[in-house]
């Protein structure tokens, strides 16, 4: 399965947080699954670090690069198709980062690993 990690799922997995469900942990740990992290999530983390809302053990650039390498996660760039798809989404979620993840998942046929109930309202496959 091709899985797109929501920002909180990426952070919780790397922190070994109990907030990450056992099911999500199994999905992420399965070597048969291909994992993706959107550059939108990287941007969201960078903004939160800058604003003091997120603390990481190293700089955001070092942290993300090391975690992607450690877990074999592929970065997912934002394309024009993703942007256009996001503009057509119903307004279930106001967060532009989450809306972009939904659009990317739809366009790329990915399943989103998320705890966010608003994301699950969209026509996109999710696991948690």
RODO-511550 format. One record per atom (N, C-alpha, C, O): atom name; z, x, y; residue number from 1. Coordinates in pm, whole numbers, plus 50000, padded with zeros to 5 digits. Last residue first. Example, Ala and Ser with C-alpha at 12.3 -4.5 7.8 and 13.67 -1.06 7.14 Angstrom:
! RODO-511550
{'N',{50708,51285,49775},2}
{'CA',{50714,51367,49894},2}
{'C',{50787,51290,50003},2}
{'O',{50804,51341,50114},2}
{'N',{50780,51319,49431},1}
{'CA',{50780,51230,49550},1}
{'C',{50780,51320,49670},1}
{'O',{50846,51424,49668},1}
***
This chain:
! RODO-511550
{'N',{51031,49402,50449},128}
{'CA',{51162,49447,50492},128}
{'C',{51255,49437,50373},128}
{'O',{51373,49470,50385},128}
{'N',{50692,49377,50550},127}
{'CA',{50793,49395,50446},127}
{'C',{50922,49437,50514},127}
{'O',{50922,49498,50620},127}
{'N',{50412,49172,50646},126}
{'CA',{50529,49255,50676},126}
{'C',{50613,49270,50551},126}
{'O',{50606,49189,50459},126}
{'N',{50084,49099,50753},125}
{'CA',{50176,49117,50641},125}
{'C',{50290,49208,50684},125}
{'O',{50267,49310,50750},125}
{'N',{50014,48866,51009},124}
{'CA',{50014,49004,50963},124}
{'C',{50116,49016,50850},124}
{'O',{50221,48951,50852},124}
{'N',{50006,48661,51225},123}
{'CA',{49925,48665,51103},123}
{'C',{49907,48810,51062},123}
{'O',{49800,48869,51078},123}
{'N',{50348,48653,51347},122}
{'CA',{50204,48676,51359},122}
{'C',{50137,48676,51222},122}
{'O',{50202,48688,51118},122}
{'N',{50614,48641,51295},121}
{'CA',{50548,48515,51332},121}
{'C',{50395,48530,51337},121}
{'O',{50323,48430,51332},121}
{'N',{50713,48895,51262},120}
{'CA',{50678,48821,51141},120}
{'C',{50613,48685,51170},120}
{'O',{50563,48621,51078},120}
{'N',{50787,48965,51516},119}
{'CA',{50665,49025,51461},119}
{'C',{50619,48944,51341},119}
{'O',{50499,48927,51319},119}
{'N',{51029,48829,51534},118}
{'CA',{50918,48788,51620},118}
{'C',{50786,48844,51569},118}
{'O',{50683,48776,51577},118}
{'N',{51198,48966,51362},117}
{'CA',{51156,48831,51324},117}
{'C',{51040,48781,51411},117}
{'O',{50961,48699,51366},117}
{'N',{51197,49290,51266},116}
{'CA',{51177,49206,51383},116}
{'C',{51119,49069,51344},116}
{'O',{51005,49060,51299},116}
{'N',{51202,49478,51080},115}
{'CA',{51313,49382,51072},115}
{'C',{51295,49275,51180},115}
{'O',{51372,49179,51184},115}
{'N',{50914,49615,50915},114}
{'CA',{50988,49572,51033},114}
{'C',{51098,49472,51000},114}
{'O',{51088,49394,50905},114}
{'N',{50632,49758,50834},113}
{'CA',{50772,49765,50789},113}
{'C',{50856,49735,50911},113}
{'O',{50869,49818,51001},113}
{'N',{50324,49592,50806},112}
{'CA',{50425,49647,50896},112}
{'C',{50563,49645,50829},112}
{'O',{50605,49542,50775},112}
{'N',{50030,49685,50646},111}
{'CA',{50151,49606,50636},111}
{'C',{50257,49671,50724},111}
{'O',{50276,49793,50718},111}
{'N',{49693,49688,50773},110}
{'CA',{49817,49755,50735},110}
{'C',{49929,49652,50724},110}
{'O',{49923,49546,50785},110}
{'N',{49425,49659,50872},109}
{'CA',{49471,49598,50747},109}
{'C',{49590,49674,50689},109}
{'O',{49588,49718,50574},109}
{'N',{49350,49736,51122},108}
{'CA',{49345,49839,51018},108}
{'C',{49387,49788,50880},108}
{'O',{49386,49864,50782},108}
{'N',{49389,49496,51267},107}
{'CA',{49259,49563,51268},107}
{'C',{49245,49660,51151},107}
{'O',{49140,49665,51087},107}
{'N',{49663,49438,51212},106}
{'CA',{49556,49343,51182},106}
{'C',{49422,49413,51170},106}
{'O',{49349,49392,51074},106}
{'N',{49795,49667,51301},105}
{'CA',{49807,49626,51161},105}
{'C',{49696,49529,51123},105}
{'O',{49641,49538,51013},105}
{'N',{49727,49661,51573},104}
{'CA',{49683,49772,51489},104}
{'C',{49688,49734,51341},104}
{'O',{49596,49766,51265},104}
{'N',{49859,49423,51647},103}
{'CA',{49712,49434,51660},103}
{'C',{49659,49547,51572},103}
{'O',{49558,49530,51504},103}
{'N',{50126,49499,51597},102}
{'CA',{50066,49384,51527},102}
{'C',{49914,49394,51531},102}
{'O',{49848,49376,51428},102}
{'N',{50151,49710,51778},101}
{'CA',{50167,49735,51635},101}
{'C',{50105,49622,51554},101}
{'O',{50040,49647,51452},101}
{'N',{50120,49568,52018},100}
{'CA',{50018,49665,51979},100}
{'C',{50029,49698,51831},100}
{'O',{49927,49713,51763},100}
{'N',{50354,49419,52016},99}
{'CA',{50226,49349,52014},99}
{'C',{50114,49444,51972},99}
{'O',{50023,49405,51898},99}
{'N',{50541,49624,52042},98}
{'CA',{50534,49547,51917},98}
{'C',{50403,49470,51906},98}
{'O',{50348,49456,51797},98}
{'N',{50482,49707,52303},97}
{'CA',{50476,49803,52192},97}
{'C',{50461,49728,52059},97}
{'O',{50379,49765,51976},97}
{'N',{50527,49483,52465},96}
{'CA',{50389,49532,52447},96}
{'C',{50376,49633,52333},96}
{'O',{50269,49644,52273},96}
{'N',{50722,49210,52392},95}
{'CA',{50724,49356,52393},95}
{'C',{50584,49411,52369},95}
{'O',{50527,49388,52262},95}
{'N',{50706,48942,52347},94}
{'CA',{50678,48988,52483},94}
{'C',{50669,49141,52490},94}
{'O',{50614,49194,52586},94}
{'N',{50566,48742,52097},93}
{'CA',{50648,48860,52128},93}
{'C',{50607,48911,52265},93}
{'O',{50488,48922,52296},93}
{'N',{50397,48525,52100},92}
{'CA',{50524,48516,52027},92}
{'C',{50620,48627,52070},92}
{'O',{50741,48606,52077},92}
{'N',{50144,48453,52233},91}
{'CA',{50257,48516,52302},91}
{'C',{50392,48502,52231},91}
{'O',{50493,48471,52295},91}
{'N',{49871,48550,52015},90}
{'CA',{49955,48448,52079},90}
{'C',{50082,48514,52135},90}
{'O',{50122,48621,52088},90}
{'N',{49629,48806,52092},89}
{'CA',{49746,48759,52017},89}
{'C',{49819,48647,52090},89}
{'O',{49827,48648,52213},89}
{'N',{49427,48920,52232},88}
{'CA',{49400,48788,52173},88}
{'C',{49520,48731,52097},88}
{'O',{49513,48620,52044},88}
{'N',{49505,49170,52301},87}
{'CA',{49488,49073,52410},87}
{'C',{49464,48931,52358},87}
{'O',{49480,48834,52432},87}
{'N',{49494,49306,52063},86}
{'CA',{49626,49272,52117},86}
{'C',{49616,49167,52228},86}
{'O',{49707,49086,52246},86}
{'N',{49220,49347,52037},85}
{'CA',{49288,49257,51944},85}
{'C',{49425,49215,51998},85}
{'O',{49466,49101,51980},85}
{'N',{49183,49537,52240},84}
{'CA',{49119,49406,52251},84}
{'C',{49184,49305,52157},84}
{'O',{49201,49189,52194},84}
{'N',{49332,49751,52132},83}
{'CA',{49367,49694,52263},83}
{'C',{49308,49553,52277},83}
{'O',{49377,49461,52322},83}
{'N',{49191,49800,51896},82}
{'CA',{49333,49762,51890},82}
{'C',{49374,49692,52020},82}
{'O',{49442,49589,52019},82}
{'N',{48941,49878,51997},81}
{'CA',{48953,49759,51912},81}
{'C',{49096,49709,51901},81}
{'O',{49119,49588,51898},81}
{'N',{49007,50116,52122},80}
{'CA',{48967,50002,52205},80}
{'C',{48978,49872,52125},80}
{'O',{49018,49769,52178},80}
{'N',{49298,50248,51950},79}
{'CA',{49155,50239,51979},79}
{'C',{49128,50120,52071},79}
{'O',{49215,50036,52095},79}
{'N',{49556,50475,51911},78}
{'CA',{49519,50344,51965},78}
{'C',{49370,50347,52000},78}
{'O',{49323,50437,52070},78}
{'N',{49627,50649,51601},77}
{'CA',{49588,50643,51742},77}
{'C',{49555,50499,51782},77}
{'O',{49531,50413,51697},77}
{'N',{49877,50718,51389},76}
{'CA',{49772,50618,51410},76}
{'C',{49745,50606,51559},76}
{'O',{49829,50558,51634},76}
{'N',{49972,50990,51179},75}
{'CA',{49974,50924,51310},75}
{'C',{49856,50829,51323},75}
{'O',{49747,50857,51273},75}
{'N',{50106,50964,50854},74}
{'CA',{49986,50983,50935},74}
{'C',{50005,50918,51071},74}
{'O',{50048,50803,51079},74}
{'N',{50366,51133,50692},73}
{'CA',{50325,51015,50768},73}
{'C',{50204,51051,50855},73}
{'O',{50202,51156,50920},73}
{'N',{50506,51308,50528},72}
{'CA',{50362,51289,50509},72}
{'C',{50309,51165,50578},72}
{'O',{50218,51100,50527},72}
{'N',{50768,51365,50583},71}
{'CA',{50741,51247,50501},71}
{'C',{50591,51225,50474},71}
{'O',{50555,51131,50403},71}
{'N',{50745,51604,50735},70}
{'CA',{50839,51594,50623},70}
{'C',{50803,51480,50527},70}
{'O',{50807,51497,50405},70}
{'N',{50559,51536,50938},69}
{'CA',{50528,51640,50840},69}
{'C',{50616,51626,50715},69}
{'O',{50567,51634,50603},69}
{'N',{50707,51347,51080},68}
{'CA',{50575,51312,51025},68}
{'C',{50538,51410,50914},68}
{'O',{50491,51369,50808},68}
{'N',{50927,51503,51151},67}
{'CA',{50947,51387,51063},67}
{'C',{50813,51343,51002},67}
{'O',{50808,51305,50885},67}
{'N',{50813,51696,51322},66}
{'CA',{50884,51738,51201},66}
{'C',{50898,51623,51102},66}
{'O',{50882,51643,50982},66}
{'N',{50709,51531,51528},65}
{'CA',{50620,51618,51450},65}
{'C',{50686,51659,51318},65}
{'O',{50621,51657,51213},65}
{'N',{50948,51414,51625},64}
{'CA',{50843,51332,51565},64}
{'C',{50751,51417,51479},64}
{'O',{50718,51378,51366},64}
{'N',{51096,51645,51714},63}
{'CA',{51150,51549,51618},63}
{'C',{51039,51472,51548},63}
{'O',{51036,51466,51425},63}
{'N',{50932,51766,51906},62}
{'CA',{50969,51840,51785},62}
{'C',{51015,51743,51676},62}
{'O',{50977,51757,51560},62}
{'N',{50917,51557,52094},61}
{'CA',{50795,51613,52035},61}
{'C',{50824,51689,51907},61}
{'O',{50750,51678,51810},61}
{'N',{51185,51510,52163},60}
{'CA',{51108,51404,52098},60}
{'C',{50983,51461,52031},60}
{'O',{50946,51416,51923},60}
{'N',{51408,51778,52075},59}
{'CA',{51316,51712,52169},59}
{'C',{51233,51610,52092},59}
{'O',{51214,51622,51971},59}
{'N',{51671,51678,51847},58}
{'CA',{51584,51779,51909},58}
{'C',{51499,51707,52013},58}
{'O',{51516,51588,52036},58}
{'N',{51820,51454,51778},57}
{'CA',{51880,51586,51757},57}
{'C',{51800,51702,51817},57}
{'O',{51853,51811,51835},57}
{'N',{51811,51197,52032},56}
{'CA',{51755,51259,51912},56}
{'C',{51815,51399,51898},56}
{'O',{51858,51457,51998},56}
{'N',{51899,50891,52174},55}
{'CA',{51931,51032,52158},55}
{'C',{51873,51082,52028},55}
{'O',{51884,51016,51924},55}
{'N',{51794,50652,52400},54}
{'CA',{51780,50704,52263},54}
{'C',{51813,50852,52265},54}
{'O',{51762,50928,52347},54}
{'N',{51827,50593,52662},53}
{'CA',{51857,50486,52567},53}
{'C',{51849,50532,52422},53}
{'O',{51893,50460,52331},53}
{'N',{51744,50772,52856},52}
{'CA',{51880,50786,52804},52}
{'C',{51920,50679,52705},52}
{'O',{52037,50673,52666},52}
{'N',{51486,50774,52934},51}
{'CA',{51574,50682,53005},51}
{'C',{51719,50691,52958},51}
{'O',{51807,50625,53014},51}
{'N',{51375,50958,52755},50}
{'CA',{51375,50987,52899},50}
{'C',{51472,50900,52976},50}
{'O',{51535,50946,53072},50}
{'N',{51401,50812,52517},49}
{'CA',{51473,50939,52533},49}
{'C',{51484,50972,52681},49}
{'O',{51592,51010,52728},49}
{'N',{51226,50601,52573},48}
{'CA',{51369,50573,52552},48}
{'C',{51453,50700,52563},48}
{'O',{51565,50695,52613},48}
{'N',{50982,50736,52589},47}
{'CA',{51033,50664,52705},47}
{'C',{51182,50637,52693},47}
{'O',{51256,50647,52791},47}
{'N',{50964,50831,52324},46}
{'CA',{50966,50925,52437},46}
{'C',{51023,50858,52562},46}
{'O',{51103,50919,52633},46}
{'N',{50949,50588,52181},45}
{'CA',{51063,50678,52162},45}
{'C',{51075,50776,52279},45}
{'O',{51186,50801,52327},45}
{'N',{50701,50493,52278},44}
{'CA',{50823,50415,52298},44}
{'C',{50947,50504,52284},44}
{'O',{51039,50496,52365},44}
{'N',{50533,50694,52180},43}
{'CA',{50545,50674,52324},43}
{'C',{50673,50598,52356},43}
{'O',{50746,50633,52450},43}
{'N',{50561,50648,51908},42}
{'CA',{50598,50778,51963},42}
{'C',{50620,50767,52114},42}
{'O',{50714,50825,52168},42}
{'N',{50454,50391,51898},41}
{'CA',{50594,50412,51864},41}
{'C',{50645,50546,51916},41}
{'O',{50759,50556,51962},41}
{'N',{50191,50453,51967},40}
{'CA',{50267,50361,52052},40}
{'C',{50417,50375,52024},40}
{'O',{50498,50371,52116},40}
{'N',{50097,50590,51757},39}
{'CA',{50129,50669,51876},39}
{'C',{50205,50583,51977},39}
{'O',{50276,50636,52063},39}
{'N',{50241,50464,51457},38}
{'CA',{50153,50448,51572},38}
{'C',{50196,50541,51684},38}
{'O',{50314,50568,51703},38}
{'N',{50251,50602,51147},37}
{'CA',{50332,50579,51266},37}
{'C',{50235,50573,51384},37}
{'O',{50157,50665,51407},37}
{'N',{50211,50522,50802},36}
{'CA',{50153,50546,50933},36}
{'C',{50258,50521,51041},36}
{'O',{50341,50431,51029},36}
{'N',{50188,50606,50456},35}
{'CA',{50268,50569,50572},35}
{'C',{50199,50609,50701},35}
{'O',{50137,50715,50710},35}
{'N',{50088,50481,50149},34}
{'CA',{50048,50566,50261},34}
{'C',{50119,50516,50386},34}
{'O',{50112,50397,50418},34}
{'N',{50251,50476,49832},33}
{'CA',{50224,50411,49961},33}
{'C',{50185,50516,50065},33}
{'O',{50242,50625,50069},33}
{'N',{50322,50624,49617},32}
{'CA',{50192,50558,49610},32}
{'C',{50154,50490,49742},32}
{'O',{50039,50451,49760},32}
{'N',{50584,50706,49654},31}
{'CA',{50476,50802,49683},31}
{'C',{50336,50742,49675},31}
{'O',{50240,50804,49722},31}
{'N',{50822,50516,49812},30}
{'CA',{50723,50509,49704},30}
{'C',{50606,50603,49736},30}
{'O',{50536,50581,49835},30}
{'N',{50983,50505,50032},29}
{'CA',{51000,50617,49940},29}
{'C',{50896,50622,49828},29}
{'O',{50885,50723,49758},29}
{'N',{50922,50267,50158},28}
{'CA',{50895,50393,50228},28}
{'C',{50902,50514,50135},28}
{'O',{50834,50614,50158},28}
{'N',{51010,50079,49968},27}
{'CA',{50870,50081,50011},27}
{'C',{50835,50216,50072},27}
{'O',{50730,50273,50042},27}
{'N',{51286,50144,49961},26}
{'CA',{51203,50160,49841},26}
{'C',{51055,50167,49878},26}
{'O',{50982,50252,49826},26}
{'N',{51360,50076,50222},25}
{'CA',{51378,50214,50177},25}
{'C',{51292,50241,50053},25}
{'O',{51232,50348,50041},25}
{'N',{51315,49801,50213},24}
{'CA',{51233,49885,50302},24}
{'C',{51241,50031,50260},24}
{'O',{51141,50103,50261},24}
{'N',{51520,49735,50028},23}
{'CA',{51380,49707,49998},23}
{'C',{51288,49794,50083},23}
{'O',{51194,49854,50031},23}
{'N',{51748,49800,50168},22}
{'CA',{51717,49871,50043},22}
{'C',{51571,49854,50005},22}
{'O',{51507,49947,49956},22}
{'N',{51696,49820,50527},21}
{'CA',{51720,49747,50402},21}
{'C',{51686,49833,50280},21}
{'O',{51606,49926,50288},21}
{'N',{51866,50001,50762},20}
{'CA',{51739,49993,50690},20}
{'C',{51766,49927,50555},20}
{'O',{51850,49974,50479},20}
{'N',{52128,50024,50834},19}
{'CA',{52052,49912,50893},19}
{'C',{51918,49894,50823},19}
{'O',{51861,49785,50825},19}
{'N',{52228,50258,50741},18}
{'CA',{52246,50140,50655},18}
{'C',{52176,50016,50711},18}
{'O',{52166,49915,50642},18}
{'N',{52009,50534,50802},17}
{'CA',{52094,50427,50854},17}
{'C',{52108,50314,50752},17}
{'O',{52011,50278,50685},17}
{'N',{51892,50782,50791},16}
{'CA',{51954,50729,50670},16}
{'C',{52052,50617,50708},16}
{'O',{52162,50607,50652},16}
{'N',{51743,50851,51004},15}
{'CA',{51886,50862,51023},15}
{'C',{51962,50826,50895},15}
{'O',{52084,50837,50891},15}
{'N',{51489,50787,50916},14}
{'CA',{51520,50927,50942},14}
{'C',{51668,50952,50963},14}
{'O',{51715,51064,50941},14}
{'N',{51512,50511,50907},13}
{'CA',{51484,50584,50784},13}
{'C',{51523,50731,50802},13}
{'O',{51582,50791,50713},13}
{'N',{51551,50447,51175},12}
{'CA',{51657,50420,51078},12}
{'C',{51635,50495,50948},12}
{'O',{51732,50539,50886},12}
{'N',{51302,50526,51287},11}
{'CA',{51427,50589,51329},11}
{'C',{51537,50569,51225},11}
{'O',{51608,50663,51190},11}
{'N',{51122,50356,51149},10}
{'CA',{51104,50502,51149},10}
{'C',{51236,50572,51182},10}
{'O',{51276,50665,51114},10}
{'N',{51224,50105,51222},9}
{'CA',{51220,50144,51080},9}
{'C',{51206,50296,51067},9}
{'O',{51271,50357,50982},9}
{'N',{51184,50105,51499},8}
{'CA',{51322,50105,51446},8}
{'C',{51324,50145,51299},8}
{'O',{51418,50211,51255},8}
{'N',{50899,50105,51508},7}
{'CA',{50978,50215,51564},7}
{'C',{51118,50220,51506},7}
{'O',{51166,50326,51469},7}
{'N',{50743,50020,51199},6}
{'CA',{50790,49980,51332},6}
{'C',{50883,50092,51379},6}
{'O',{50937,50166,51297},6}
{'N',{50495,50179,51015},5}
{'CA',{50639,50172,51044},5}
{'C',{50662,50123,51186},5}
{'O',{50607,50178,51282},5}
{'N',{50262,50051,50806},4}
{'CA',{50281,50092,50945},4}
{'C',{50428,50072,50978},4}
{'O',{50479,49960,50972},4}
{'N',{50130,50129,50490},3}
{'CA',{50242,50076,50567},3}
{'C',{50248,50137,50707},3}
{'O',{50240,50259,50723},3}
{'N',{49936,50042,50228},2}
{'CA',{49928,50115,50355},2}
{'C',{50029,50052,50451},2}
{'O',{50014,49936,50489},2}
{'N',{50000,50084,49883},1}
{'CA',{50000,50000,50000},1}
{'C',{50000,50089,50124},1}
{'O',{50057,50198,50124},1}
***
